[in-house]
Amino acid sequence: MAQAELLDLGSPVNEEGLTLRLDLDQQVRRCFYVVPQVMGEDGSFTVSEVCPKCSNQLSEYEAGRFIRLICNEDTLVWVNP
């Protein structure tokens, strides 16, 4: 149940997080919302190649310790451990 809520970008918890991200983006600086991921039974993470909100292709952002897949339009990010 909780996992389904976290994975649904339209769930109340994600809607609240996205609203907070927008407020920070407008008042402080550009920021991204990290989309939760679930580890599969084999220990791997599966991330779509397209954004679930706008269907645009995700871009790789490799600065830092982990590769991130980002949607610049919706300011969403998926971290690949």
N, C-alpha and C positions, 0 to 999 in steps of 0.2 A: 504494500500500500504506500509506504513512505517513498520507496524507490520510484514508483510510478509518478508520484507528485513531483519529485525532483527532476525527472526526465521530461516532464510536460512543461514546456515553456509558457503555457497558458495557465498553469496552476497558480493559486494564490501566493505561494512562497516565491515563485519565480517572477510573478508580476510585481510583487513588492520589491524584489531585488532589481528588476529592470527599471522601475520607477526611481529607485535610489541612484542607480547608475546614471540615469538621465539628469537628475538633479546635480550630481557631482560633475557631470560633463558640462553642464551649463554654468555652474557656479565656481568650480575649482579648476579642473583641467579635463582633457579627454581621458576617458577610461573605458575599459571593456568589462563585460559581464562574463565570468567564467561559467560555462555550461557544465553541470555535473556529468560525470561518466560512471558507468558501471563496469566492473571487471567481469569478464566472462568466466565460465567454469574452467577454461584452460589457462587462465591467468592473463589473458590479453584484453586490450581495450579496443573496441570497434568504434570508429568515428566516421560519419558520413563524409563524403567529399563535397557535399553541397550544404548550404545553410538551410535549416528546417523552416526558417521564417520567410526568406526571400528567394530561395532556390539558386542563389548565385554560388559559383565555385568558391570554395574556401582557399585562402592563400596561406602558404607556410611562412612563419616568422621564426627565424632561427637564432635571434640574439638571446643570450642567456643560457641557462642550464638545460632547458627543455625545449623541444620543438613545439611550437604552437600553431594551431590552425585557426585562422581568424576570418571573420566576416566584417569587413570595414563598413559596409552599409548599415548593418544592425548592431555593430560594435559588440559582437559575441566572440568568445575565444574558447577553444578546447585545448587542454594541455595534454600532450602525449608523453607519459613517463618513459 
